[in-house]
């Protein structure tokens, strides 16, 4: 990569970061439905064409934000040597460190989105545990994943609603217990 390409890529990454940060900051005071691309551009200090050069829609910005959080989380913990219960505890511990991310769980327009992202995470990180479960039926695999993701999202949302008062270790045990009907842990 020559110096000019590096400068362009660095500029694009900076614009994407500004836009992503702007969306997150706007979510602190408004619902997702009441945030427009114009609002995002104004908050980020970028032109509308810069927004559309980097993102297809405001949803793609939120997707980037959520993907970044899951990527950071997955980089921080070793899932290959951890069981499902330990992974749940890692997640609750991680939420305690990144509580601002909880805003996404409370916006009705984004709750379905975050549940789908959790389903993707469950599919990637817990697939082996799920598929090796005595109760797993491959014909119904997508239902297992959707049920697990909705359950995890719901439990986490309720926990955050209660200001994370219950210890993360207790929440991990509860999550494992509630999901044990579909995944034999």
Buried (B, 14 or more C-beta within 10 A) or exposed (E): EEEEEEEEEEEEEEBBBBBBBBBBBBBEEEEBEEBEBEBBBEBBEBEEEBBEEBBEEBBEBBBBBBEEBBEEBBEEBEBEEBEBBBBBBBBBBBBEEEEEBBBBBBBEBBBEBBBBBBBBBBBEBBEEBBEEBEEBEEEEBEEBBBBBBBBBBBBBBEBBEEEBEEEBEEBBBBBBEBBBEBBEB
